[in-house]
Amino acid sequence: MDKTTLVRSDSDLNALVQVALSRAKVPVTLCVLDYVPQLDEWQLIVATPWYDSRGPHEANAKVISALLDQGFYSDVPIRRVYVRSPQDPIVRSLELELKTQTEGTIHVVASTKQDGRKQYSVVFAPYIGPGGAMPAMNFSGPDQLRAFLEKRLRIDRSTVDEAINRLEHRRVASIFHVLLTKREVKNLGLA
């Protein structure tokens, strides 16, 4: 997916929606980004009790109204915002996953293939885990690596710039304190 279809970043999308909902006094039990691999995009899941008490149509209308009132509507790709009941199975699953987040370090190692092209291997090393081999994701260039780190892992651009710069000079870079749910680790191929 092209970065131009995003707000400024997915975390900006989350921030704009949460601020709008807070100012509009819309009750929210969960507001979290969820990666959908089939669509290759992050979706913002918003759970509000209004979905059950006022109905799905009015709950969605209140979210859109909040974005309009705050002047954020044109900045938020509304097709990526999903309003749901707190009782929805997807919401329940995400709540459970959030309680089981894994913190760790992303290690990136640059190497040169026999044909002279650079290859980057990415490993997620959880601080606490079951042990065993950690799978590596391999990327054939800095653009693919950057897209993975920024888009899929939601690591901010300045941190990614610093890591790529470090790779050019030292061939190894680490990004500490990365939080991922167990589902994200599995979906990203890092478990």
C-alpha positions in Angstrom: 0.0 0.0 0.0 1.3 3.4 -0.9 2.2 5.7 2.0 0.2 8.5 0.5 -3.0 6.7 1.5 -2.0 7.0 5.1 -2.5 10.0 7.3 1.1 10.8 8.2 1.6 7.5 9.8 -0.8 4.9 11.3 0.0 6.2 14.8 -1.1 9.6 13.6 -4.4 8.1 12.5 -4.9 6.6 15.9 -4.1 9.9 17.6 -6.4 12.0 15.5 -9.3 9.6 16.1 -8.7 9.3 19.8 -8.5 13.0 20.3 -11.7 13.6 18.3 -13.6 11.0 20.2 -12.3 12.3 23.5 -13.4 15.9 22.7 -16.8 14.6 21.5 -17.2 12.6 24.8 -17.8 9.4 22.8 -17.2 6.5 25.3 -14.5 4.2 24.0 -13.4 0.9 25.5 -10.8 0.0 22.9 -9.1 2.0 20.2 -6.2 0.1 18.6 -4.6 -0.6 15.2 -5.0 -4.1 13.9 -3.0 -5.4 11.0 -5.0 -7.3 8.4 -2.5 -9.3 6.3 -5.1 -10.2 3.6 -5.4 -6.4 2.8 -1.8 -5.5 3.7 -3.0 -2.6 5.8 -3.6 -1.5 9.4 -7.2 -0.9 10.5 -8.3 1.2 13.4 -10.7 -0.7 15.6 -12.9 1.5 17.8 -15.1 -0.2 20.4 -17.8 1.8 22.0 -20.8 0.8 24.2 -22.9 3.1 22.0 -22.7 0.4 19.3 -25.0 -1.8 21.6 -27.1 0.9 23.3 -27.7 3.2 20.3 -27.1 0.8 17.4 -24.3 0.5 14.8 -25.6 3.2 12.5 -25.7 5.9 15.2 -22.4 4.8 16.7 -20.7 5.1 13.3 -22.4 8.5 12.8 -21.1 9.8 16.1 -17.6 8.8 15.2 -17.8 10.6 11.8 -19.4 13.6 13.5 -16.6 13.8 16.0 -14.0 13.7 13.2 -15.9 16.4 11.3 -16.3 18.6 14.4 -12.6 18.5 15.1 -11.7 19.1 11.4 -10.0 15.7 11.1 -12.4 14.0 8.7 -10.4 14.9 5.6 -7.2 13.6 7.2 -8.6 10.2 8.3 -9.2 7.5 5.7 -12.6 6.5 7.2 -12.7 3.2 5.3 -9.9 2.1 7.7 -11.8 3.0 10.9 -14.1 0.2 12.1 -16.6 0.9 14.9 -17.6 -2.2 16.9 -19.3 -3.4 20.0 -17.2 -4.1 23.1 -18.7 -7.6 22.9 -17.6 -8.2 19.4 -15.3 -11.3 19.1 -12.6 -9.3 17.3 -12.6 -6.7 20.0 -12.4 -9.4 22.7 -9.5 -11.1 20.9 -7.6 -7.8 20.5 -8.2 -7.0 24.3 -6.7 -10.4 25.2 -3.8 -9.9 22.8 -3.1 -6.4 24.3 -2.8 -8.0 27.7 -0.2 -10.4 26.2 2.1 -7.9 24.5 5.7 -8.9 24.0 8.6 -6.4 24.3 11.9 -7.0 22.6 14.6 -5.8 20.3 14.6 -5.7 16.5 18.1 -6.7 15.3 19.0 -6.0 11.6 22.1 -7.3 10.0 23.3 -6.2 6.5 25.2 -8.6 4.3 26.3 -8.7 0.7 25.1 -11.4 -1.6 27.4 -13.1 -4.1 26.1 -10.9 -6.8 27.1 -7.8 -4.8 23.6 -6.7 -3.8 22.8 -5.9 -0.1 20.5 -8.1 1.9 19.0 -7.3 5.3 18.0 -9.9 7.9 15.6 -8.8 10.6 15.0 -10.8 13.8 12.7 -9.9 16.7 14.3 -11.0 20.0 11.7 -10.9 22.8 13.0 -10.0 26.3 11.0 -12.9 27.7 10.0 -15.9 25.7 9.9 -19.6 25.4 13.4 -19.8 23.9 14.4 -21.5 20.7 15.3 -20.4 17.2 14.1 -17.0 16.1 13.0 -16.8 12.4 14.6 -14.0 10.3 12.8 -11.9 7.7 15.0 -11.1 4.7 14.8 -8.0 2.6 16.7 -7.3 -0.7 17.2 -3.6 -0.3 16.9 -0.6 2.0 13.5 0.4 0.6 12.0 -2.9 1.4 13.6 -2.8 4.9 12.3 0.7 5.5 8.8 -0.2 4.4 8.7 -3.2 6.8 10.0 -1.3 9.8 7.8 1.8 9.3 4.7 0.3 7.9 4.4 -3.1 9.4 6.2 -2.5 12.7 5.1 1.2 13.1 8.6 2.3 14.0 8.9 6.1 13.5 10.9 7.4 10.6 13.7 9.0 12.6 14.4 5.7 14.4 14.4 3.9 11.0 16.7 6.5 9.5 19.1 6.1 12.4 19.1 2.3 12.0 19.6 2.4 8.3 22.5 4.9 8.7 24.0 2.6 11.3 23.7 -0.4 8.9 25.7 1.5 6.3 28.6 2.1 8.7 28.5 -1.0 11.0 26.3 -3.6 9.2 24.4 -4.2 12.4 21.6 -2.1 14.0 19.2 -2.7 16.9 16.0 -1.0 17.8 15.2 -1.5 21.4 11.8 -1.7 23.3 9.6 -2.7 20.4 6.1 -3.7 21.6 4.2 -6.3 19.6 1.3 -8.5 20.4 1.8 -12.2 20.1 -0.5 -12.1 17.1 1.5 -9.4 15.4 4.7 -11.4 15.9 3.1 -14.4 14.3 1.5 -12.5 11.4 4.8 -10.7 10.7 6.7 -14.0 10.5 8.9 -13.1 13.4 7.8 -16.1 15.6 
